[in-house]
Amino acid sequence: MLMVVLYSRFGFSKILGLGHFLWIPLVTYIAVSISDACGLYPANLIVLLITLFVSLVIDVRDVWGYLKDATKQ
């Protein structure tokens, strides 16, 4: 829902990265859950954790740049 609201308000812009900040609790949960997993599941969780973390870093950079540009105008 957040992405739909952001898109309808701002269009396709870097501010859409705000919608992924809801992933922060998921990243925390996955990081904590790795130690309880067994078999190949921890490897899958690590790949997922790295992917989500990289995506969040890109989103933070995009939102920061959007806000920085918006305050200049």
VMD Tcl script that builds the backbone (N, CA, C; Angstrom):
set m [mol new atoms 219]
animate dup $m
set s [atomselect $m all]
$s set {name element resname resid chain x y z} {
  {N N MET 1 A 0.819 -1.186 0.000}
  {CA C MET 1 A 0.000 0.000 0.000}
  {C C MET 1 A 0.871 1.260 0.000}
  {N N LEU 2 A 1.956 1.233 0.756}
  {CA C LEU 2 A 2.820 2.405 0.840}
  {C C LEU 2 A 3.391 2.756 -0.530}
  {N N MET 3 A 3.797 1.751 -1.296}
  {CA C MET 3 A 4.352 2.004 -2.620}
  {C C MET 3 A 3.304 2.625 -3.545}
  {N N VAL 4 A 2.069 2.179 -3.452}
  {CA C VAL 4 A 1.001 2.730 -4.287}
  {C C VAL 4 A 0.776 4.195 -3.946}
  {N N VAL 5 A 0.754 4.506 -2.661}
  {CA C VAL 5 A 0.562 5.894 -2.231}
  {C C VAL 5 A 1.736 6.758 -2.683}
  {N N LEU 6 A 2.948 6.275 -2.492}
  {CA C LEU 6 A 4.127 7.033 -2.916}
  {C C LEU 6 A 4.130 7.250 -4.430}
  {N N TYR 7 A 3.790 6.204 -5.175}
  {CA C TYR 7 A 3.784 6.324 -6.633}
  {C C TYR 7 A 2.705 7.302 -7.095}
  {N N SER 8 A 1.522 7.233 -6.489}
  {CA C SER 8 A 0.453 8.136 -6.911}
  {C C SER 8 A 0.777 9.586 -6.559}
  {N N ARG 9 A 1.554 9.796 -5.516}
  {CA C ARG 9 A 1.892 11.163 -5.086}
  {C C ARG 9 A 3.113 11.722 -5.818}
  {N N PHE 10 A 4.159 10.897 -5.991}
  {CA C PHE 10 A 5.431 11.383 -6.522}
  {C C PHE 10 A 5.783 10.839 -7.909}
  {N N GLY 11 A 5.026 9.868 -8.403}
  {CA C GLY 11 A 5.372 9.248 -9.677}
  {C C GLY 11 A 6.558 8.314 -9.511}
  {N N PHE 12 A 7.134 7.924 -10.634}
  {CA C PHE 12 A 8.268 6.994 -10.595}
  {C C PHE 12 A 9.539 7.789 -10.320}
  {N N SER 13 A 9.865 7.910 -9.052}
  {CA C SER 13 A 11.050 8.664 -8.646}
  {C C SER 13 A 11.781 7.898 -7.548}
  {N N LYS 14 A 12.901 8.447 -7.142}
  {CA C LYS 14 A 13.742 7.772 -6.150}
  {C C LYS 14 A 13.112 7.724 -4.765}
  {N N ILE 15 A 12.075 8.487 -4.532}
  {CA C ILE 15 A 11.398 8.469 -3.230}
  {C C ILE 15 A 10.686 7.129 -2.990}
  {N N LEU 16 A 10.484 6.358 -4.051}
  {CA C LEU 16 A 9.841 5.055 -3.900}
  {C C LEU 16 A 10.664 4.112 -3.018}
  {N N GLY 17 A 11.925 4.417 -2.828}
  {CA C GLY 17 A 12.759 3.620 -1.939}
  {C C GLY 17 A 12.257 3.606 -0.507}
  {N N LEU 18 A 11.448 4.597 -0.141}
  {CA C LEU 18 A 10.876 4.615 1.214}
  {C C LEU 18 A 10.024 3.384 1.493}
  {N N GLY 19 A 9.419 2.841 0.461}
  {CA C GLY 19 A 8.581 1.658 0.637}
  {C C GLY 19 A 9.352 0.439 1.104}
  {N N HIS 20 A 10.639 0.410 0.841}
  {CA C HIS 20 A 11.446 -0.741 1.244}
  {C C HIS 20 A 11.981 -0.633 2.671}
  {N N PHE 21 A 11.781 0.493 3.305}
  {CA C PHE 21 A 12.249 0.605 4.681}
  {C C PHE 21 A 11.472 -0.304 5.623}
  {N N LEU 22 A 10.343 -0.816 5.157}
  {CA C LEU 22 A 9.612 -1.798 5.951}
  {C C LEU 22 A 10.348 -3.136 5.993}
  {N N TRP 23 A 11.376 -3.282 5.168}
  {CA C TRP 23 A 12.181 -4.501 5.166}
  {C C TRP 23 A 13.158 -4.551 6.329}
  {N N ILE 24 A 13.378 -3.458 7.014}
  {CA C ILE 24 A 14.354 -3.438 8.106}
  {C C ILE 24 A 14.013 -4.467 9.187}
  {N N PRO 25 A 12.747 -4.565 9.637}
  {CA C PRO 25 A 12.442 -5.637 10.605}
  {C C PRO 25 A 12.665 -7.032 10.026}
  {N N LEU 26 A 12.411 -7.210 8.726}
  {CA C LEU 26 A 12.642 -8.508 8.086}
  {C C LEU 26 A 14.123 -8.858 8.088}
  {N N VAL 27 A 14.969 -7.889 7.774}
  {CA C VAL 27 A 16.415 -8.120 7.788}
  {C C VAL 27 A 16.878 -8.504 9.188}
  {N N THR 28 A 16.353 -7.821 10.186}
  {CA C THR 28 A 16.700 -8.141 11.573}
  {C C THR 28 A 16.262 -9.557 11.935}
  {N N TYR 29 A 15.048 -9.907 11.560}
  {CA C TYR 29 A 14.525 -11.242 11.859}
  {C C TYR 29 A 15.354 -12.327 11.171}
  {N N ILE 30 A 15.700 -12.111 9.923}
  {CA C ILE 30 A 16.501 -13.099 9.191}
  {C C ILE 30 A 17.880 -13.244 9.818}
  {N N ALA 31 A 18.498 -12.126 10.196}
  {CA C ALA 31 A 19.825 -12.180 10.812}
  {C C ALA 31 A 19.796 -12.977 12.116}
  {N N VAL 32 A 18.739 -12.825 12.889}
  {CA C VAL 32 A 18.612 -13.552 14.152}
  {C C VAL 32 A 18.304 -15.025 13.893}
  {N N SER 33 A 17.554 -15.320 12.839}
  {CA C SER 33 A 17.103 -16.686 12.558}
  {C C SER 33 A 18.183 -17.586 11.958}
  {N N ILE 34 A 19.237 -17.017 11.454}
  {CA C ILE 34 A 20.266 -17.834 10.795}
  {C C ILE 34 A 20.871 -18.851 11.749}
  {N N SER 35 A 21.084 -18.468 12.993}
  {CA C SER 35 A 21.729 -19.387 13.947}
  {C C SER 35 A 20.844 -20.576 14.302}
  {N N ASP 36 A 19.524 -20.444 14.150}
  {CA C ASP 36 A 18.610 -21.547 14.474}
  {C C ASP 36 A 18.351 -22.477 13.302}
  {N N ALA 37 A 18.776 -22.092 12.114}
  {CA C ALA 37 A 18.497 -22.883 10.919}
  {C C ALA 37 A 19.489 -24.030 10.781}
  {N N CYS 38 A 19.063 -25.050 10.039}
  {CA C CYS 38 A 19.963 -26.182 9.825}
  {C C CYS 38 A 19.942 -26.591 8.351}
  {N N GLY 39 A 20.872 -27.431 7.977}
  {CA C GLY 39 A 20.970 -27.887 6.595}
  {C C GLY 39 A 21.472 -26.772 5.691}
  {N N LEU 40 A 20.895 -26.685 4.501}
  {CA C LEU 40 A 21.275 -25.642 3.549}
  {C C LEU 40 A 20.493 -24.353 3.759}
  {N N TYR 41 A 19.521 -24.394 4.662}
  {CA C TYR 41 A 18.680 -23.224 4.891}
  {C C TYR 41 A 19.469 -21.990 5.341}
  {N N PRO 42 A 20.487 -22.109 6.200}
  {CA C PRO 42 A 21.263 -20.915 6.557}
  {C C PRO 42 A 21.919 -20.247 5.342}
  {N N ALA 43 A 22.375 -21.032 4.384}
  {CA C ALA 43 A 22.977 -20.447 3.182}
  {C C ALA 43 A 21.942 -19.649 2.400}
  {N N ASN 44 A 20.728 -20.171 2.311}
  {CA C ASN 44 A 19.653 -19.444 1.633}
  {C C ASN 44 A 19.331 -18.149 2.367}
  {N N LEU 45 A 19.308 -18.202 3.686}
  {CA C LEU 45 A 19.025 -17.008 4.473}
  {C C LEU 45 A 20.128 -15.959 4.320}
  {N N ILE 46 A 21.355 -16.410 4.233}
  {CA C ILE 46 A 22.475 -15.473 4.062}
  {C C ILE 46 A 22.379 -14.782 2.708}
  {N N VAL 47 A 22.070 -15.537 1.654}
  {CA C VAL 47 A 21.909 -14.929 0.327}
  {C C VAL 47 A 20.755 -13.920 0.350}
  {N N LEU 48 A 19.645 -14.282 0.966}
  {CA C LEU 48 A 18.512 -13.368 1.082}
  {C C LEU 48 A 18.877 -12.136 1.887}
  {N N LEU 49 A 19.591 -12.327 2.982}
  {CA C LEU 49 A 20.004 -11.213 3.829}
  {C C LEU 49 A 20.916 -10.248 3.073}
  {N N ILE 50 A 21.865 -10.774 2.334}
  {CA C ILE 50 A 22.768 -9.923 1.553}
  {C C ILE 50 A 21.995 -9.161 0.491}
  {N N THR 51 A 21.078 -9.838 -0.188}
  {CA C THR 51 A 20.282 -9.195 -1.231}
  {C C THR 51 A 19.438 -8.062 -0.661}
  {N N LEU 52 A 18.751 -8.315 0.442}
  {CA C LEU 52 A 17.926 -7.283 1.069}
  {C C LEU 52 A 18.780 -6.127 1.577}
  {N N PHE 53 A 19.940 -6.430 2.142}
  {CA C PHE 53 A 20.803 -5.382 2.664}
  {C C PHE 53 A 21.325 -4.476 1.544}
  {N N VAL 54 A 21.742 -5.077 0.443}
  {CA C VAL 54 A 22.215 -4.285 -0.697}
  {C C VAL 54 A 21.078 -3.415 -1.233}
  {N N SER 55 A 19.895 -3.978 -1.326}
  {CA C SER 55 A 18.738 -3.211 -1.782}
  {C C SER 55 A 18.446 -2.045 -0.852}
  {N N LEU 56 A 18.544 -2.267 0.446}
  {CA C LEU 56 A 18.307 -1.187 1.403}
  {C C LEU 56 A 19.367 -0.098 1.292}
  {N N VAL 57 A 20.610 -0.479 1.061}
  {CA C VAL 57 A 21.673 0.519 0.894}
  {C C VAL 57 A 21.384 1.384 -0.335}
  {N N ILE 58 A 20.978 0.754 -1.427}
  {CA C ILE 58 A 20.637 1.503 -2.635}
  {C C ILE 58 A 19.444 2.417 -2.379}
  {N N ASP 59 A 18.441 1.911 -1.669}
  {CA C ASP 59 A 17.258 2.720 -1.359}
  {C C ASP 59 A 17.598 3.917 -0.480}
  {N N VAL 60 A 18.443 3.713 0.505}
  {CA C VAL 60 A 18.839 4.827 1.379}
  {C C VAL 60 A 19.552 5.893 0.556}
  {N N ARG 61 A 20.440 5.463 -0.328}
  {CA C ARG 61 A 21.147 6.413 -1.190}
  {C C ARG 61 A 20.179 7.173 -2.098}
  {N N ASP 62 A 19.218 6.453 -2.680}
  {CA C ASP 62 A 18.243 7.092 -3.569}
  {C C ASP 62 A 17.359 8.086 -2.827}
  {N N VAL 63 A 16.834 7.681 -1.680}
  {CA C VAL 63 A 15.954 8.572 -0.911}
  {C C VAL 63 A 16.739 9.781 -0.413}
  {N N TRP 64 A 17.958 9.560 0.037}
  {CA C TRP 64 A 18.808 10.666 0.499}
  {C C TRP 64 A 19.042 11.668 -0.628}
  {N N GLY 65 A 19.357 11.161 -1.806}
  {CA C GLY 65 A 19.566 12.035 -2.954}
  {C C GLY 65 A 18.299 12.782 -3.345}
  {N N TYR 66 A 17.161 12.097 -3.295}
  {CA C TYR 66 A 15.893 12.744 -3.620}
  {C C TYR 66 A 15.599 13.870 -2.640}
  {N N LEU 67 A 15.757 13.593 -1.360}
  {CA C LEU 67 A 15.477 14.603 -0.348}
  {C C LEU 67 A 16.469 15.767 -0.438}
  {N N LYS 68 A 17.710 15.450 -0.733}
  {CA C LYS 68 A 18.735 16.485 -0.883}
  {C C LYS 68 A 18.398 17.401 -2.065}
  {N N ASP 69 A 17.979 16.808 -3.183}
  {CA C ASP 69 A 17.590 17.598 -4.348}
  {C C ASP 69 A 16.302 18.369 -4.103}
  {N N ALA 70 A 15.382 17.794 -3.347}
  {CA C ALA 70 A 14.103 18.465 -3.075}
  {C C ALA 70 A 14.286 19.683 -2.177}
  {N N THR 71 A 15.276 19.629 -1.290}
  {CA C THR 71 A 15.492 20.775 -0.410}
  {C C THR 71 A 16.216 21.915 -1.121}
  {N N LYS 72 A 16.904 21.624 -2.235}
  {CA C LYS 72 A 17.579 22.660 -3.009}
  {C C LYS 72 A 16.593 23.516 -3.787}
  {N N GLN 73 A 15.435 22.940 -4.099}
  {CA C GLN 73 A 14.470 23.668 -4.948}
  {C C GLN 73 A 13.589 24.563 -4.157}
}
mol reanalyze $m
mol bondsrecalc $m
mol representation Tube
mol addrep $m
